[in-house]
């Protein structure tokens, strides 16, 4: 399974549009090679370089396994209409959906977009946090893919 973005390449700078210094919308993502046994996908976007520990920017799950593209600008709603059947969790900004990179001045941070192929849909209500999402995924992950981007001001 492979996760890519037309907005930035692996280990490259995330464009301002997808950060707090731009429009702060989620970037477009492409998915290929999902295991045929997968029933759903989940995505966690986080910043392991945050001063207070890993900072969560986006949690979204129950993405249909046949999804090949996640469009830019997914609405910050519990159940975004752009990806029918999906749920979004609460990020560390205490908001639903995507919030982009916004590191302190002078430091470059790496942002991880981790996609998980799961053997079933998750029985998890919208608004859940990363701990709840990870617990719900436990024992159900078939494979994962990692896309990294960086950002600094």
matplotlib code that plots the C-alpha trace (Angstrom):
import matplotlib.pyplot as plt

x = [0.0, 1.3, 0.2, 1.2, 0.2, 0.3, 0.9, 4.3, 6.7, 8.0, 10.1, 9.5, 8.0, 4.3, 3.0, 1.7, -1.9, -2.2, -0.8, -2.0, -0.1, -2.3, -5.8, -5.3, -7.1, -6.2, -3.9, -5.0, -3.9, -3.7, -3.9, -2.8, -2.2, -4.5, -4.7, -7.9, -8.7, -9.0, -12.5, -11.7, -8.8, -7.8, -5.5, -3.6, -1.6, 0.7, 3.8, 6.4, 8.6, 6.1, 7.6, 5.1, 5.3, 3.4, 0.7, -2.3, -3.4, -6.0, -7.9, -10.2, -11.5, -13.9, -12.6, -13.8, -11.0, -11.5, -10.8, -8.0, -8.1, -8.9, -9.6, -8.1, -10.2, -12.1, -14.7, -14.2, -17.3, -18.0, -19.1, -17.5, -19.6, -16.5, -15.8, -19.1, -19.2, -16.1, -15.8, -13.4, -11.9, -10.7, -7.2, -5.0, -6.4, -9.6, -11.4, -12.8, -11.0, -7.8, -5.7, -2.4, 1.2, 1.8, 5.2, 6.9, 9.1, 12.6, 12.1, 11.4, 9.0, 8.2, 4.6, 3.5, 0.6, 0.1, -2.5, -3.8, -5.6, -8.0, -9.7, -13.0, -14.8, -14.3, -17.1, -16.0, -18.1, -17.0, -15.1, -12.9, -9.2, -6.1, -6.0, -9.5, -8.8, -5.6, -7.4, -10.2, -7.6, -5.7, -5.5, -7.2, -4.3, -3.4, -0.8, 0.3, 1.9, 3.7, 4.0, 6.2, 6.3, 8.1, 7.3, 8.9, 8.3]
y = [0.0, 3.4, 6.9, 9.9, 13.6, 15.7, 18.7, 17.5, 14.6, 12.2, 14.2, 17.5, 20.8, 20.9, 24.0, 26.9, 26.4, 23.3, 25.0, 27.6, 30.2, 29.5, 28.2, 25.4, 22.8, 19.1, 18.2, 15.9, 12.3, 9.3, 5.7, 2.7, -1.0, -1.6, -5.2, -6.8, -8.1, -4.6, -3.4, 0.2, 2.7, 5.0, 8.0, 9.7, 12.9, 13.9, 15.9, 14.0, 17.1, 19.1, 20.6, 18.9, 15.5, 14.1, 16.5, 15.2, 17.1, 14.8, 11.6, 10.1, 6.5, 4.2, 5.4, 2.9, 0.5, 1.1, 4.8, 5.9, 9.7, 11.8, 15.3, 18.5, 20.5, 17.8, 19.6, 19.8, 17.8, 14.6, 12.9, 14.7, 14.5, 14.3, 10.8, 9.1, 6.8, 8.3, 9.7, 12.3, 12.6, 15.4, 16.7, 18.4, 21.8, 20.4, 20.5, 18.0, 17.2, 18.5, 21.4, 21.9, 22.4, 25.4, 24.9, 27.5, 29.9, 28.8, 25.1, 22.6, 19.8, 16.5, 15.6, 12.0, 11.0, 7.3, 5.3, 2.0, -0.7, -2.5, -5.8, -4.2, -0.9, 0.5, 0.8, 4.2, 7.3, 10.6, 13.0, 10.2, 11.0, 9.2, 6.9, 5.6, 5.3, 3.3, 1.0, 0.4, -0.5, -2.9, -6.3, -5.1, -3.5, -5.4, -2.9, 0.7, 3.3, 6.5, 9.8, 12.4, 16.1, 18.9, 22.5, 25.5, 29.3]
z = [0.0, -0.9, 0.3, -1.7, -2.3, -5.4, -3.1, -1.7, -2.2, 0.5, 3.0, 1.2, 2.4, 2.9, 1.0, 3.0, 1.7, 4.0, 7.1, 9.6, 7.5, 4.5, 4.1, 6.7, 4.5, 4.3, 1.4, -1.4, -0.9, -3.2, -2.2, -4.2, -3.6, -0.7, 0.4, -1.0, 2.5, 3.9, 4.8, 5.7, 6.1, 8.9, 8.7, 11.5, 10.9, 13.7, 14.6, 16.6, 16.9, 18.9, 22.1, 24.5, 22.7, 19.7, 18.5, 16.6, 13.5, 12.0, 12.8, 10.2, 10.0, 8.2, 4.9, 2.3, 1.4, -2.3, -1.9, -4.3, -3.6, -0.6, -2.0, -0.5, 1.9, 3.8, 5.9, 9.7, 10.5, 12.4, 9.1, 6.2, 3.0, 0.8, 2.1, 2.7, 5.7, 7.4, 10.9, 12.2, 15.6, 17.8, 17.1, 19.7, 18.8, 20.4, 17.1, 14.6, 11.4, 9.9, 11.2, 9.5, 10.5, 12.8, 14.5, 16.6, 14.6, 13.8, 14.0, 11.3, 12.1, 10.4, 9.9, 9.6, 7.5, 8.5, 6.6, 8.1, 6.2, 8.5, 8.4, 9.4, 9.9, 13.4, 15.9, 17.1, 17.4, 15.8, 18.0, 19.5, 20.3, 19.1, 22.2, 21.5, 17.7, 18.4, 20.8, 18.3, 15.6, 17.8, 16.2, 13.0, 11.1, 7.9, 6.7, 7.0, 4.8, 5.9, 4.0, 5.7, 5.0, 6.7, 7.6, 9.3, 9.3]

ax = plt.figure().add_subplot(projection="3d")
ax.plot(x, y, z, "-o")
ax.set_aspect("equal")
plt.show()
